[in-house]
Amino acid sequence: MENVFDIDNFNIIEDEENYYFFRSLEPGDIEDLEKGIIKDGDKYTKLRTDRERWEETHEEKPRWNSDSKVTLEEMYSHIK
């Protein structure tokens, strides 16, 4: 288990105080940018997850929902 979740296996960078988990922009992110969905005035406020987009376009419940506790497993599942 330690090898699977070793920090070197993920897109994580760190400084003295924090860890930063990142991913590249995908087509849905770019569409959100172009449509201004994630903007508040001149500022970009966040990146939406595929879960948020799924909930807008499907009646079926997603595997993870907005009430679930965010875990490393859930973050990895969203990103992969």
Distance bins in CASP14 RR format, pairs under 12 A and 6 or more apart:
PFRMAT RR
TARGET T0000
AUTHOR 0000-0000-0000
RMODE 2
METHOD distances of the structure
MODEL  1
1 9 0 0 0 0 0 1 0 0 0 0 0
1 72 0 0 0 0 0 1 0 0 0 0 0
1 73 0 0 0 0 0 1 0 0 0 0 0
2 8 0 0 0 0 0 1 0 0 0 0 0
2 9 0 0 0 0 0 1 0 0 0 0 0
3 9 1 0 0 1 0 0 0 0 0 0 0
4 10 0 0 0 0 0 1 0 0 0 0 0
4 72 0 0 0 0 0 1 0 0 0 0 0
4 73 0 0 0 0 0 1 0 0 0 0 0
4 76 0 0 0 0 1 0 0 0 0 0 0
5 12 0 0 0 0 0 1 0 0 0 0 0
5 71 0 0 0 0 0 1 0 0 0 0 0
5 72 1 0 0 1 0 0 0 0 0 0 0
5 73 0 0 0 0 1 0 0 0 0 0 0
5 75 0 0 0 0 0 1 0 0 0 0 0
5 76 0 0 0 0 1 0 0 0 0 0 0
6 12 0 0 0 0 0 1 0 0 0 0 0
6 72 0 0 0 0 0 1 0 0 0 0 0
7 13 0 0 0 0 1 0 0 0 0 0 0
7 14 1 0 0 1 0 0 0 0 0 0 0
7 19 1 0 0 1 0 0 0 0 0 0 0
7 20 0 0 0 0 0 1 0 0 0 0 0
7 21 0 0 0 0 1 0 0 0 0 0 0
7 72 0 0 0 0 0 1 0 0 0 0 0
8 14 0 0 0 0 0 1 0 0 0 0 0
9 21 0 0 0 0 0 1 0 0 0 0 0
9 72 0 0 0 0 0 1 0 0 0 0 0
9 76 0 0 0 0 1 0 0 0 0 0 0
9 80 0 0 0 0 0 1 0 0 0 0 0
10 19 0 0 0 0 1 0 0 0 0 0 0
10 20 0 0 0 0 0 1 0 0 0 0 0
10 21 1 0 0 1 0 0 0 0 0 0 0
10 22 0 0 0 0 1 0 0 0 0 0 0
10 23 0 0 0 0 1 0 0 0 0 0 0
10 72 0 0 0 0 1 0 0 0 0 0 0
10 73 0 0 0 0 0 1 0 0 0 0 0
10 75 0 0 0 0 1 0 0 0 0 0 0
10 76 1 0 0 1 0 0 0 0 0 0 0
10 79 0 0 0 0 1 0 0 0 0 0 0
10 80 0 0 0 0 0 1 0 0 0 0 0
11 19 0 0 0 0 0 1 0 0 0 0 0
11 20 0 0 0 0 1 0 0 0 0 0 0
11 21 1 0 0 1 0 0 0 0 0 0 0
11 22 1 0 1 0 0 0 0 0 0 0 0
11 23 1 0 0 1 0 0 0 0 0 0 0
11 24 0 0 0 0 1 0 0 0 0 0 0
11 75 0 0 0 0 0 1 0 0 0 0 0
11 76 0 0 0 0 1 0 0 0 0 0 0
11 79 1 0 0 1 0 0 0 0 0 0 0
11 80 0 0 0 0 0 1 0 0 0 0 0
12 18 0 0 0 0 0 1 0 0 0 0 0
12 19 1 0 1 0 0 0 0 0 0 0 0
12 20 1 0 0 1 0 0 0 0 0 0 0
12 21 1 0 1 0 0 0 0 0 0 0 0
12 22 1 0 0 1 0 0 0 0 0 0 0
12 23 0 0 0 0 0 1 0 0 0 0 0
12 72 0 0 0 0 1 0 0 0 0 0 0
12 75 0 0 0 0 0 1 0 0 0 0 0
12 76 0 0 0 0 0 1 0 0 0 0 0
12 79 0 0 0 0 0 1 0 0 0 0 0
13 19 1 0 0 1 0 0 0 0 0 0 0
13 20 1 0 1 0 0 0 0 0 0 0 0
13 21 0 0 0 0 1 0 0 0 0 0 0
13 22 1 0 0 1 0 0 0 0 0 0 0
14 20 1 0 0 1 0 0 0 0 0 0 0
14 21 0 0 0 0 0 1 0 0 0 0 0
14 22 0 0 0 0 0 1 0 0 0 0 0
19 72 0 0 0 0 0 1 0 0 0 0 0
19 75 0 0 0 0 0 1 0 0 0 0 0
21 47 0 0 0 0 0 1 0 0 0 0 0
21 70 0 0 0 0 0 1 0 0 0 0 0
21 72 0 0 0 0 1 0 0 0 0 0 0
21 74 0 0 0 0 0 1 0 0 0 0 0
21 75 1 0 0 1 0 0 0 0 0 0 0
21 76 0 0 0 0 1 0 0 0 0 0 0
21 78 0 0 0 0 0 1 0 0 0 0 0
21 79 1 0 0 1 0 0 0 0 0 0 0
22 47 0 0 0 0 1 0 0 0 0 0 0
22 75 0 0 0 0 0 1 0 0 0 0 0
22 79 0 0 0 0 1 0 0 0 0 0 0
23 29 0 0 0 0 1 0 0 0 0 0 0
23 47 0 0 0 0 1 0 0 0 0 0 0
23 49 0 0 0 0 0 1 0 0 0 0 0
23 50 0 0 0 0 0 1 0 0 0 0 0
23 75 0 0 0 0 1 0 0 0 0 0 0
23 76 0 0 0 0 0 1 0 0 0 0 0
23 78 0 0 0 0 1 0 0 0 0 0 0
23 79 1 0 1 0 0 0 0 0 0 0 0
23 80 0 0 0 0 1 0 0 0 0 0 0
24 30 0 0 0 0 0 1 0 0 0 0 0
24 47 0 0 0 0 0 1 0 0 0 0 0
24 79 0 0 0 0 1 0 0 0 0 0 0
25 31 0 0 0 0 0 1 0 0 0 0 0
25 32 0 0 0 0 1 0 0 0 0 0 0
25 33 1 0 0 1 0 0 0 0 0 0 0
25 34 0 0 0 0 0 1 0 0 0 0 0
25 38 0 0 0 0 0 1 0 0 0 0 0
25 44 0 0 0 0 0 1 0 0 0 0 0
25 47 1 0 0 1 0 0 0 0 0 0 0
25 48 0 0 0 0 0 1 0 0 0 0 0
25 79 0 0 0 0 0 1 0 0 0 0 0
26 32 0 0 0 0 1 0 0 0 0 0 0
26 33 0 0 0 0 0 1 0 0 0 0 0
26 47 0 0 0 0 1 0 0 0 0 0 0
26 48 0 0 0 0 0 1 0 0 0 0 0
26 49 0 0 0 0 0 1 0 0 0 0 0
26 50 0 0 0 0 1 0 0 0 0 0 0
26 53 0 0 0 0 0 1 0 0 0 0 0
26 78 0 0 0 0 0 1 0 0 0 0 0
26 79 0 0 0 0 1 0 0 0 0 0 0
26 80 0 0 0 0 0 1 0 0 0 0 0
27 33 0 0 0 0 0 1 0 0 0 0 0
27 34 0 0 0 0 0 1 0 0 0 0 0
27 50 0 0 0 0 0 1 0 0 0 0 0
27 53 0 0 0 0 0 1 0 0 0 0 0
28 34 0 0 0 0 1 0 0 0 0 0 0
28 35 0 0 0 0 1 0 0 0 0 0 0
28 37 0 0 0 0 1 0 0 0 0 0 0
28 38 0 0 0 0 0 1 0 0 0 0 0
28 47 0 0 0 0 1 0 0 0 0 0 0
28 48 0 0 0 0 1 0 0 0 0 0 0
28 49 0 0 0 0 0 1 0 0 0 0 0
28 50 0 0 0 0 1 0 0 0 0 0 0
28 52 0 0 0 0 0 1 0 0 0 0 0
28 53 1 0 0 1 0 0 0 0 0 0 0
28 54 0 0 0 0 0 1 0 0 0 0 0
28 56 0 0 0 0 0 1 0 0 0 0 0
28 57 0 0 0 0 0 1 0 0 0 0 0
29 35 0 0 0 0 0 1 0 0 0 0 0
29 36 0 0 0 0 0 1 0 0 0 0 0
29 37 0 0 0 0 1 0 0 0 0 0 0
29 38 0 0 0 0 1 0 0 0 0 0 0
29 44 0 0 0 0 0 1 0 0 0 0 0
29 46 0 0 0 0 0 1 0 0 0 0 0
29 47 1 0 1 0 0 0 0 0 0 0 0
29 48 1 0 0 1 0 0 0 0 0 0 0
29 49 0 0 0 0 1 0 0 0 0 0 0
29 50 0 0 0 0 1 0 0 0 0 0 0
29 52 0 0 0 0 0 1 0 0 0 0 0
29 53 0 0 0 0 1 0 0 0 0 0 0
29 79 0 0 0 0 0 1 0 0 0 0 0
30 36 0 0 0 0 0 1 0 0 0 0 0
30 37 0 0 0 0 0 1 0 0 0 0 0
30 38 0 0 0 0 0 1 0 0 0 0 0
30 47 0 0 0 0 0 1 0 0 0 0 0
30 48 0 0 0 0 0 1 0 0 0 0 0
31 37 1 0 0 1 0 0 0 0 0 0 0
31 38 0 0 0 0 0 1 0 0 0 0 0
31 47 0 0 0 0 0 1 0 0 0 0 0
31 48 0 0 0 0 1 0 0 0 0 0 0
31 53 0 0 0 0 1 0 0 0 0 0 0
32 38 1 0 1 0 0 0 0 0 0 0 0
32 39 0 0 0 0 1 0 0 0 0 0 0
32 44 0 0 0 0 1 0 0 0 0 0 0
32 45 0 0 0 0 0 1 0 0 0 0 0
32 46 0 0 0 0 1 0 0 0 0 0 0
32 47 1 0 0 1 0 0 0 0 0 0 0
32 48 1 0 1 0 0 0 0 0 0 0 0
32 49 0 0 0 0 0 1 0 0 0 0 0
32 50 0 0 0 0 0 1 0 0 0 0 0
32 52 0 0 0 0 1 0 0 0 0 0 0
32 53 0 0 0 0 1 0 0 0 0 0 0
32 56 0 0 0 0 0 1 0 0 0 0 0
33 39 0 0 0 0 1 0 0 0 0 0 0
33 44 1 0 0 1 0 0 0 0 0 0 0
33 45 0 0 0 0 0 1 0 0 0 0 0
33 46 0 0 0 0 0 1 0 0 0 0 0
33 47 0 0 0 0 1 0 0 0 0 0 0
33 48 0 0 0 0 0 1 0 0 0 0 0
34 44 0 0 0 0 0 1 0 0 0 0 0
35 48 0 0 0 0 0 1 0 0 0 0 0
35 53 0 0 0 0 0 1 0 0 0 0 0
36 42 0 0 0 0 0 1 0 0 0 0 0
36 43 0 0 0 0 0 1 0 0 0 0 0
36 44 0 0 0 0 1 0 0 0 0 0 0
36 45 0 0 0 0 1 0 0 0 0 0 0
36 46 0 0 0 0 0 1 0 0 0 0 0
36 48 0 0 0 0 0 1 0 0 0 0 0
37 44 0 0 0 0 0 1 0 0 0 0 0
37 45 0 0 0 0 1 0 0 0 0 0 0
37 46 0 0 0 0 1 0 0 0 0 0 0
37 47 0 0 0 0 0 1 0 0 0 0 0
37 48 1 0 0 1 0 0 0 0 0 0 0
37 52 0 0 0 0 1 0 0 0 0 0 0
37 53 0 0 0 0 1 0 0 0 0 0 0
37 56 0 0 0 0 0 1 0 0 0 0 0
38 44 1 0 1 0 0 0 0 0 0 0 0
38 45 1 0 1 0 0 0 0 0 0 0 0
38 46 1 0 1 0 0 0 0 0 0 0 0
38 47 1 0 0 1 0 0 0 0 0 0 0
38 48 1 0 0 1 0 0 0 0 0 0 0
38 49 0 0 0 0 0 1 0 0 0 0 0
38 52 0 0 0 0 0 1 0 0 0 0 0
38 53 0 0 0 0 0 1 0 0 0 0 0
39 45 1 0 0 1 0 0 0 0 0 0 0
39 46 0 0 0 0 1 0 0 0 0 0 0
39 47 0 0 0 0 0 1 0 0 0 0 0
39 48 0 0 0 0 0 1 0 0 0 0 0
40 46 0 0 0 0 1 0 0 0 0 0 0
46 52 0 0 0 0 1 0 0 0 0 0 0
47 53 0 0 0 0 0 1 0 0 0 0 0
47 78 0 0 0 0 0 1 0 0 0 0 0
47 79 0 0 0 0 0 1 0 0 0 0 0
48 54 0 0 0 0 0 1 0 0 0 0 0
48 55 0 0 0 0 0 1 0 0 0 0 0
48 56 0 0 0 0 1 0 0 0 0 0 0
48 66 0 0 0 0 0 1 0 0 0 0 0
48 78 0 0 0 0 0 1 0 0 0 0 0
49 55 0 0 0 0 1 0 0 0 0 0 0
49 56 0 0 0 0 0 1 0 0 0 0 0
49 62 0 0 0 0 1 0 0 0 0 0 0
49 63 0 0 0 0 0 1 0 0 0 0 0
49 64 0 0 0 0 1 0 0 0 0 0 0
49 65 0 0 0 0 0 1 0 0 0 0 0
49 66 0 0 0 0 1 0 0 0 0 0 0
49 68 0 0 0 0 0 1 0 0 0 0 0
49 70 0 0 0 0 0 1 0 0 0 0 0
49 74 0 0 0 0 1 0 0 0 0 0 0
49 75 0 0 0 0 1 0 0 0 0 0 0
49 77 0 0 0 0 0 1 0 0 0 0 0
49 78 1 0 1 0 0 0 0 0 0 0 0
49 79 0 0 0 0 1 0 0 0 0 0 0
50 56 0 0 0 0 0 1 0 0 0 0 0
50 57 0 0 0 0 0 1 0 0 0 0 0
50 58 0 0 0 0 0 1 0 0 0 0 0
50 62 0 0 0 0 1 0 0 0 0 0 0
50 63 0 0 0 0 0 1 0 0 0 0 0
50 64 0 0 0 0 1 0 0 0 0 0 0
50 74 0 0 0 0 0 1 0 0 0 0 0
50 77 0 0 0 0 1 0 0 0 0 0 0
50 78 1 0 0 1 0 0 0 0 0 0 0
50 79 0 0 0 0 1 0 0 0 0 0 0
50 80 0 0 0 0 0 1 0 0 0 0 0
51 57 0 0 0 0 0 1 0 0 0 0 0
51 58 0 0 0 0 0 1 0 0 0 0 0
51 61 0 0 0 0 0 1 0 0 0 0 0
51 62 1 0 1 0 0 0 0 0 0 0 0
51 63 0 0 0 0 1 0 0 0 0 0 0
51 64 1 0 1 0 0 0 0 0 0 0 0
51 65 1 0 0 1 0 0 0 0 0 0 0
51 66 1 0 0 1 0 0 0 0 0 0 0
51 67 0 0 0 0 0 1 0 0 0 0 0
51 68 0 0 0 0 1 0 0 0 0 0 0
51 70 0 0 0 0 0 1 0 0 0 0 0
51 74 0 0 0 0 1 0 0 0 0 0 0
51 75 0 0 0 0 0 1 0 0 0 0 0
51 77 0 0 0 0 1 0 0 0 0 0 0
51 78 1 0 0 1 0 0 0 0 0 0 0
51 79 0 0 0 0 0 1 0 0 0 0 0
52 58 0 0 0 0 0 1 0 0 0 0 0
52 62 0 0 0 0 1 0 0 0 0 0 0
52 64 0 0 0 0 0 1 0 0 0 0 0
52 65 0 0 0 0 0 1 0 0 0 0 0
52 66 1 0 0 1 0 0 0 0 0 0 0
52 78 0 0 0 0 0 1 0 0 0 0 0
53 62 0 0 0 0 1 0 0 0 0 0 0
53 78 0 0 0 0 0 1 0 0 0 0 0
54 60 0 0 0 0 1 0 0 0 0 0 0
54 61 0 0 0 0 1 0 0 0 0 0 0
54 62 1 0 1 0 0 0 0 0 0 0 0
54 63 0 0 0 0 1 0 0 0 0 0 0
54 64 0 0 0 0 1 0 0 0 0 0 0
54 65 0 0 0 0 1 0 0 0 0 0 0
54 66 0 0 0 0 0 1 0 0 0 0 0
54 78 0 0 0 0 0 1 0 0 0 0 0
55 61 0 0 0 0 1 0 0 0 0 0 0
55 62 1 0 0 1 0 0 0 0 0 0 0
55 63 0 0 0 0 0 1 0 0 0 0 0
55 64 0 0 0 0 0 1 0 0 0 0 0
55 65 1 0 0 1 0 0 0 0 0 0 0
55 66 1 0 0 1 0 0 0 0 0 0 0
55 67 0 0 0 0 0 1 0 0 0 0 0
56 62 0 0 0 0 0 1 0 0 0 0 0
56 66 0 0 0 0 0 1 0 0 0 0 0
58 65 0 0 0 0 0 1 0 0 0 0 0
61 67 0 0 0 0 0 1 0 0 0 0 0
61 68 0 0 0 0 0 1 0 0 0 0 0
62 68 0 0 0 0 1 0 0 0 0 0 0
62 74 0 0 0 0 0 1 0 0 0 0 0
62 77 0 0 0 0 0 1 0 0 0 0 0
62 78 0 0 0 0 1 0 0 0 0 0 0
63 73 0 0 0 0 0 1 0 0 0 0 0
63 74 0 0 0 0 1 0 0 0 0 0 0
63 77 1 0 0 1 0 0 0 0 0 0 0
63 78 0 0 0 0 1 0 0 0 0 0 0
64 70 0 0 0 0 1 0 0 0 0 0 0
64 71 0 0 0 0 1 0 0 0 0 0 0
64 73 0 0 0 0 1 0 0 0 0 0 0
64 74 1 0 1 0 0 0 0 0 0 0 0
64 75 0 0 0 0 1 0 0 0 0 0 0
64 76 0 0 0 0 0 1 0 0 0 0 0
64 77 1 0 0 1 0 0 0 0 0 0 0
64 78 1 0 0 1 0 0 0 0 0 0 0
64 79 0 0 0 0 0 1 0 0 0 0 0
65 74 0 0 0 0 0 1 0 0 0 0 0
65 78 0 0 0 0 0 1 0 0 0 0 0
66 74 0 0 0 0 0 1 0 0 0 0 0
67 74 0 0 0 0 0 1 0 0 0 0 0
68 74 1 0 0 1 0 0 0 0 0 0 0
68 75 0 0 0 0 0 1 0 0 0 0 0
68 77 0 0 0 0 0 1 0 0 0 0 0
68 78 0 0 0 0 0 1 0 0 0 0 0
69 75 0 0 0 0 0 1 0 0 0 0 0
70 76 0 0 0 0 0 1 0 0 0 0 0
70 77 0 0 0 0 0 1 0 0 0 0 0
70 78 0 0 0 0 1 0 0 0 0 0 0
71 77 0 0 0 0 1 0 0 0 0 0 0
71 78 0 0 0 0 0 1 0 0 0 0 0
72 78 0 0 0 0 0 1 0 0 0 0 0
72 79 0 0 0 0 0 1 0 0 0 0 0
73 79 0 0 0 0 0 1 0 0 0 0 0
73 80 0 0 0 0 0 1 0 0 0 0 0
74 80 0 0 0 0 0 1 0 0 0 0 0
END
